[in-house]
């Protein structure tokens, strides 16, 4: 089944349920601050596991005490799709367990 880009209105609607996430150009983005480098690293590993489960991967950046994601769907011409929204939701669900804010 082909992956269909979301309209600007659909993206805005989805972002309303994803606090801290925003649209930057053609990507959904979010940064998290954590208590330590170790906590940030653990969150990156957890996100990587989710990305493997979904077979959908973001640009994932580890800083000293930060984790940043940027995602769009290559197979949809670099547009935002439901695959990106699902990844963002899954990351939001796991973030509290890591103390991310």
N, C-alpha and C positions, 0 to 999 in steps of 0.2 A: 504494500500500500504506500503510495507516495506521501511524503511529508509536506504539509501545506503551510505556507507562511501565515502568521496571524496578522490581522489588520491592525492599524494603529489603535483603533478603539478596543479591539480585543486585548492587545498588549496592555493598554491602560487599565482595563477591567481586571486582568490577571494580577497586575502590579498592586492593585488596591488590597489584595489579600497576601502580599509579600512585603511586610515592613522592612525597610532598609534597602530593598532592591530597587534599581532604577534602570532606565533605558539610556545607554550611552552610545550614540550612533546607531549601529545595527546589532547591539549586544545587550543582554541583561547583565548587570554587574552588581556586586555587593562586596563589601569588606567587613571583616570581623576583627575585633580586638580581643585578645585573650590574656590570661594572667601571666603567662610565661612562654618562652620559646618551646619548651617541652609540650605544653598544652596546645600550642598552635600546630606543632608537628603531628601530634596525635589526631587533631581534627583533620589535617590534610590526608592522613592515612585513611581515616574514616570516609572522607569525601571520595577518595580514590576507589574505595570498595563500592560505594554507591554508584559511581560512574561506570565501573565494570559491570555491575548488575544491570544498569540501564543501557549499557553499550552506547553511552553518550558522554562525551568528555568536554570539560571546560578548559580554558586557560586558567590554571590554578597557581597562585603565587604565595609562597611562604616568606614572611618577613620575620623579624625577631619575635614579635608578639602579635603578628597580624596574619590573617589569611584573606586573600582576595580571589574572587572568581569573576570570570568574564566568559559568557557563553552565547553562541548562536549555532545554527544548524547548517553545516557545510552542504549537505545534500539538498538543502532548500535554497541554495544560492547565497548562503550567509545571512538568511533572514531568521527572525525569532519565530519559533514554532512551539507547539505544546510540549515537545521533548525538552525544550529549555525550561519551560515553566515547571514541568515535573521534576527536573533536576533541582531547580531552585527550591521547590517545596520540600524535597527530601533533605536538602542541606539545612533549610530552616528547622526541620523537625529534629535533626541531630545536633544542631548548634548549642541548645541549652545544656545538653549533657556534658559539653566541653567548657561550659562557663563563658561561651562567646557572647559578646555584646556588640 
